């Protein structure tokens, strides 16, 4: 590391010690304009001394409790996934010691060079300038008495917008506000805490051409009451590969869901499990896990044809508010006959502070007071393809185009 822990008894300073930690671990979200991460936007910037000093006690609390930065994968799997958010022990000690030691500023000359941040506020998009945006035709009024509403909207993807199918590189949902719990659209997907998505270089899925309707499956969640009505104008943006760029791997989805769940009242550790067996050699690129308020933990394991067993993903403390997409740094080879086992655990007891009602049995359903056991994998063929993004997309990919666009519900 370029910056290391202070000697025992020496109080860290903002410019020399805290700012490097903030730049490395916090700045992507805690910048002046904030990143919209699945409808959650960091409430403050930490990029100046005055900003960070004001929030020092909160920083120390969140870091000591492990709630920030938001990353819920078991530390044994550190180094497995892209965009991990682990704080080193010395980084935690630095932030806590600074907050408890009077938050000294130190010498501005000791500050590291500024970092280049994506602009994510206002009309800017985290994925960069998009090639296509698609929003509701008009705002939708979420009425005063709405607390937990599912509703579908159809928005026309016109031929002028998409005269031909394109290779998808990145996508970003833009919810109309915090009342939007999640979006599942034809090419836009968002769950709480899920950031915008940019595929690794050379990896792509296909978005079909227009004209055709795009269905936005919307979930509105707010506190009801007089004067709480709010207008929603939700949409999203896509970026595509350009002529001359090469597609080497085409992404496919393998959805996994346990729909016959029946969680007994008061049960603190109900498990839902299913297996998926590969019928050909494949590479596993990404894993996902989606539960509601009783979600407790999640695990993906793989058993290879030779009997070898590995844990692919272990989430010991599932957090409904931070539902990540877990992309492997190196794709996992799953030879034909490999079996992936998905296990989700639920806490329907009174000890779960998020439990809406521990006295009732809970079954599958869309509203947050019901439950889901929904996961899946993004996979690709082992042998790479070499397709120029400017060439017509082969028919075999058009037949299943856009299926990767739904990453969660």
N, C-alpha and C positions, 0 to 999 in steps of 0.2 A: 504494500500500500504506500502511496505517496505521503500520506499523513498517518501518524500513529498516535497511540494513547499518551497522555501527559504523565510525567512521573508522579508518584504518589504524593498527595498533598498540594500539588500545583493546580490552581483553578484554571480550567480551559477558558479561552477567549473566543468571542464570536468569529472574528475575522480569520484567526489562525487555525482554529480547531472545529468550531461548530459549522461554519459556512461550507467547508469541504464535505462534511457529512450530509448537509442539507442538499447541496448540489448533486451529490451522487444518489441519494435515496429519496428525496422529498420534492425536488424542484419540479418534476414533471407535472405534478398535481398542484403543489403549493406555490404557484407562480401568480403574478398579479391578475391574470385573466382566468386561471383555473381550468383544469381539464374536466370535461363532462364525461364521467366514468359511469355509464349506465344510469344516468339521471342523478348521480351523486357528484357534487362539485365541491372541491376543497374550499372551506369557508374563509380561508385567509392565506395570504402570501407569507413566505418566510425568507424572502430573498434580500431583505435589508435588515440591518441591526435593529432598527426601531420596530419593525414588524415582528421579528422573531422574539425580541425581548418581551413584548406585550403578551406573547403566548407561551412563555418559558415554562410556567408551572403545568400548563396543559400538555406541552410536549413531554415533560418528564413523566407525567402520569400515564400518557398513552404508550410511551416507549417501555416503561417499567411493566405495564400490564400486557404488553405484546399486541396491542390492538392497532398500532401503527408501526411501520407501514403495513397496509393490509395484505397479508399473504399467509394462507392457512395450511400450506403443505408441510408435512413432517420434516424437521431438520435433517433426518437421515437421508433425505432425497435431495439435499442441497447440491446444486450443480446440474440437476437433471433437466430443468425447464428454462425456456426463454423468459426474459423479463422478470426474473425472481426478485423478491423484495425482502431479503433477509438483512437485518442489521447485525454487524459483527458485535461481539461482546464489548470490545473497546469503544465502538461507536455509541452503543447504549450508555456506557459509563461516561463518555464525554458529554453527551447531551444532558444527562441527569446531573452530573457534577457542575456543569455550567449553570443550570437552572437553580441548583441549591447553593451555589457559591456566589450569588449576587449578579449574575449575568454580565460580567465585564465585557466591554467591547473589544479592547485590545487595539492594536495598531492597524488601521486600514491598509497599510503597505504590506501586511502579512496575508492579505486576502488572496485566494487562488484566482486565476484568470476567469472572467465571466464565462458562463456556459451558454451555448446557443439553444434556446428553447422554442418549441413549436408554439405558435400563437393559437390559442384555442377559445378565445372569447369573441363576443360580437358575431360578426359574419365569417370569422375564420374557422376553418375545419382542421381538426387534428391530423387527418390523412393528407392534408395539403389541398391544393385547388382541385375540386372534384370534376370529373367528366360528366356526371349526371346527378341531378338532385330531383327528388320526388316528394311532394308534400300533399297533405289533405287539400282537396279543392276549396274548402272553406273551414273556418274554425268550428269545432264541436263544443257545445255547452255541456259541461259536466254539472248536473243539477245539484241544488243544495242538499238533497236527501241521499245523494250517492255516497256510499262508503267503500263498496267492493264490487265494481262493475266490469263485466266482460262485454265487449261489443266489437263487431267487425266492420271495417270500412273498405270499400273498393275504390281504388284510384287507378285511372287509366294510364298505362304505359303506352304512349302513342308510337306510331311508326316513325314519326319525326324524331322522337327522343332516342329510339333504339331501332334504326333501320336494319340492323343486322346483329346477330349474337356477338358478344364480346367476352374476352378473357378477363375475369375479375381479379384485381390486385388488392383492393382495400375497400372497406365500407365503414360507415359511421352513422349511427342513429342520432337523431336530434329530437328528444322528447320536448313536448310543449311546456313542461314544468315538473316539479317534484310530485305532482299528483299522478304522473304516468309511472306505474309500477314496472311494466315491461311491455315490449313490443315484439311481436313475431310477425314479420312481413315476408313478402315474396323474395326480397333480397336484403332486408334490413332486420336484424335481430338484436335485442337488447334485454338484459336482465340486470337487476341492481348490482352495481359495482363492476360490471363488465365494460372494459374500455373499448374504444374503437379498434378495429382489426385491420392489420396490414399483413398479408401473407409473406412468408419468407420468399426471397428472390427466386424466381423460376417456378414457383408453385402457384396454381391458379384453379379456379372453378369457372363455370360458364353461366352467363346471364343470357336468357333467351331474348330474341328480338320482339319488338312490338308489331302490331297492337295487341295488347292483352291486359286483362285486369290484374292488378296487384292487390291482394288482400292484406290489410293491416289488422292483425288480431290484437286488439288493445285491452289492457287491463288498467283501470283507474282505481286508485286506492287513496282515500282521503278521509278526514274526520268530517262527518256530516253536520249540518246545522244551518240555521238562517244566515244568509250572507256568505256562504262558503262556495257558492257556484263559481266555476272558473272555466274560461274558454281554453280549448286545447288545439294547437296547430302543430301536429307531429309530422316528421318526415325523415329523410335520410339522404345520404350521398354515397356515390360509388366512384372509385377510380379504376381505370382499366389499363392493361398492358398496351403499349403502343407498337406500331410497325417497327420491325427490326429487333424487338425484344423477344427472347426465346422462352417458350414454355417447356419445362423439363419434366414436371410432374403434375398430373391432373388429380385434383382432390375429389374424393368421394366420401360419403357419409355412411356410417353404420350406427343407426339409432338403437338404443337399448332402453326398455321401459318395463317396469313391473307394475302393471295396472291393477292386479288383484290384491292390493294391500288392504288390510283391515287391522288397524292398530288399536289394540284394546285400551279402554280407559285406564289411565294411570300407568301404563307400561313404560318403563324408563329406557328400554333398550330393545325395541322391536327391529328386526332385521328383514330386509327385502333383498333377494339375491337372484341374479340370472347369469347365464353363460352365453358366450358367443364363440362359435368355432369357425376358424378360417378355412375356406374351401380352396384357397390358393395362397401362394406366397404373397404377402403384402407388407408394406411399411406403415406402422402406426405413427401418425403425426401429432395428434392432439386428443385430449380427453376432456370430458365435461361432466359436471354433476349438478343436478337441479332438484332441490326439495323446497318445502315451504318452512313455516315457523317451527315445526317440530323436528326438522332436520338436525341430526346430531353429529354424524360422521360419515365418511365415504371412503371406499377403497377399491382400486382396480388391481387385480393380480393376473398374471399370465402363467400358464403351464404349457411348456413346449412339448413337442412330440416325443422327445427323449426323456421326459419326466422332470426336467429342470423347472424350477418355480422361481418367479420374481414378483416383487411388488412394483407396479408401474406408477401408482398414485396413491398416496395416503393422506387423507384430510381428517385428522383426529378431532378437530373442532370446527365443524361446518358453520359458516356464518351466512345467513340468508341475505344480508346486506352487501356481501362481497363475493359475488359469484364469478370466478375467474374463468378464463380459457387457458388450459394448460398445454402449451406447445412444447414438445420435446426439443432440446438443443440438438440431439442427434436422433433421427427417426429410429423406432424400435422395429427390428425385423421379426415378423410373425410368420414363420414357415407354415405351409399347409398342414392343417391338423392342430395348430396351436389353439388353446382355449383361453379366452379372457373372461374372468369372473368379476362381475360388478356387484358390490355389496353396499347398501345404504342402511344406516341405522337412524332410528327416530326416538325421541324422548317425549312421550305423551303424559309425563308425570307433572305433578304440581311443582317439582323442583326446577322445571324449565320456565324461566321468567318470561319467555316469549309465547308460551302456550296459551292460546285463546280460551280453551276449556278442557282441563284434564279429566273431566267426568264423562266425556263422550267418546265412543269409538270413532275412529277417523278412517275414511276411505278415500280413494282417488277422486280428485275434483279440481276444477280450475281456481276457485276462490282461495285466498290465503288461509282461511280457517279449515280448509280441507288439505289434502296432501298429494304430492307427486313423488315418484321415484323414477326420474328421467335422466338418462345419461347418453353417452354415445362416444363415438370415435370418428376422427377424420383420418382417412387412410389413403394410400396411393399404391399403384403397381410398383414392383421392385425395379423393373427395367425403365430407365428414363425415356421420355419421348423428346423429340427435338422439333418443335412446331413454332414457326415464326408467327408472332401475334398478328401480323398483317395478312396472313394467308387465311383462306376460308377454314372454318372450324370443321374438323372431320365429323361425319354424321354420327359415329358411335358416341361422341361426347354430347352432341345436340340432343340425343334421345333422353339423356338424364340431366340436361342443363338445369342449373339453379338449385339442385337438391342439397348442396352443401350450405345454402344460405341460412338455414335455420340451425343455430348452434345450441339452442336450449329448448324451451317449451314448444 
